[in-house]
């Protein structure tokens, strides 16, 4: 009888210990800080001053990145600050036949100091903008309709906002990023609008 009671007590203590460990693990996982947050934590929109432009005219495309989440996050500026860098924001044309006219970009390193790897904190201080809930980042992209010799007609301007890709960072850089107070945006967000080019 004594042995039976001892076994019940041991089983009870084992069960309590398992429950406590599960609670600690769940709390730890819940509280774990994210280094990246998904792209749907922001809204991305584009706008032009008018809907009609002459063929050959330059178009000022305004964009807005808004934090629609419940927590602060880092959104990207237009270009990566590393060298050579790639754009975080890009825009192009689509004609009525579905053909795309995508401008290229040239990344140049003007000096040997620019081509050296930057500490990740320095890079993010130039490349990332902290947006608290409801805050937005505004800017303008210039689209040159002469670049492709676009003919008069209906076009759709397509644009893309690209966050940071985890696989593009080294393990050391990821470790440094994990110590940032707020997470960075990852993934892509599209936006589009219609315009007409006139003769």
N, C-alpha and C positions, 0 to 999 in steps of 0.2 A: 504493500500500500504506500509505504514511504517512497519507494522507488518510483511508483506511478505518479505520485504528486511532484516528485523532483523532475520527472520527464515533462510533465505538463508545464511546470515553471520554466524549464529550459526552452521549450517550444514557444511559450509566451514571450520570453525575453528575446529570442531569435526573431520573432515576428515584429516586436517593437523596434528592434535594431534595424530590420529591413525597411520598415515604414519611415524611420528617422533618416536613414541613408537616402531613400527615395525622395524625401522632402528636401534634403540638402541638395541633391543632384538637380531636382526640378528648379529650385530657387537659383542655383548656380547657372543653369542653362537659360533661365528667364532673364537673369540680370546680365548675362554676357553681352558685352558691348559689340555692336556691329561696326565693321570697317567700311562696308558699302551698303547702300540702300537702293531699292529698285527704282527704275526710271518713272514709274507711275506715282512717285512722291512729288513730282513736279508737273505743271502744265507748260506747254510750249506753244506759242502762237506767233504768227507773222502777219504783217500788214504793210500795204503800200499807201502812198498819199492819194492815189487815184486808181481807177480800174483800167484806164486807157493810156497808152504811151505810143509815141511814134517809133516805128522800127528804126533801130540805130541809137535810140536814146538810152541813157543810163538810168537804171532803176534803183532807188534807195529802198531797201527792204528792211523794215523795222521788225525786231523780234523782242519777245518778252518771255522770260523764264520765271515762273512763280512757284514758290514752295507751297504746295497744297496739303502737305502732311501735318502732323501734330507735333513735330520736333524739328529743331534746327538741322540743316545739312549743308554740305558744300556743293555748289554747282560750278561747272566749268566756265571760264572765260572763253573767248572765241578760239584761241590757239593754245596748244601745248607750249610750255616754256622751255622744254628740253630741245636740244638741237641734234639732228634735225627734228622739227616738230610737225605734228599733224593737226588739222583743224578739229575742234570740238563742234563747230557750227559750220554747215555748208548748205548751199542752195543751188538749184539748177532749174532748167525749163523742161516741160513736156508739151509737145504739140498735139494737135487733135488726132493724129494717127498713132499716138502712144510712143513716139520717138523721143528719147531723152537727150538733152544737150547739157552735159556736165562739164563745167570748167575745171581745168587742172589747177594745181598749185605747186609752187616751187619753194622748197624750204632751203634757206641758205644759212651757213654759219659764217658770220662776218669776221670773227676772230678766233684764234686758237682757244681763248678762254671760254668762248661760247660753246665750243665743241666738247669741253670737259664735262663729265657727269656732275650734276648738281646734287648737293644733299637734298633729300626728299622734302625736308621742311622748307628750304629755300625755294624749291620748285613750286610747291603748293602755295606759298605766300604770293607768288606771281600769277598762278594759274587758277586758283580756286577762290570762290566768293562765298562767304557765309550768308545763307539766307535763313532767317527765322520764319516760323509759320506765317504765311500771308505776305511776306516780303518778295520782291521781284528784282530781277536783273534785266535791264533794257540795253539794247544796242542796235547797230545798223550794219547790214551787209550791202555791198555795192554789186549790182548785177549789170553786166555789160552786154547789151543785146547785139552789139556789132561783132562780138567774139565768134559767133557761129553764123553771122550773116542771116539772122532770123528774118523770115518774111512776114508781112502783115498777116494777121490771123489770131485765132483764139489759142491761148496757152495756159498751162497750169504751172505755177511756181511751186516747186516742192522743196522742202528744207528738212534737215535732220539735225537734232541735237544728240551728240554722243558723249556719254559720261566716261568714266575711267574703266578700263578693262583690267581685272585682277591679274590676268596672265601676262600683262605687259610689265609688271613690277617684279623685281628680284625678291628673294625671301627676306633680305635685309630691309629693303624698302617697305615691304608689307608689314614687317615688324615695327618699323618707324611709323607707318600710317596708322597702325592699330593704337598708337599712343595719342593720336589726335583727339581732341575733345569731342568732335562731332564727325559723323560718317560722310563719305563721299558718294556722289551719285554714280550709278553704273547703268549700263544698258543704253537704249536709244529711244528717242521720242520724235515722231514725224509731225510735220505740219504742212499744209498746202493752201493755196488760194488761186483764184482765176483772174487773169488779165487778158486784155486784147491789145495787140500791136496794130497800129494804123499806118497807112502809107505816109 
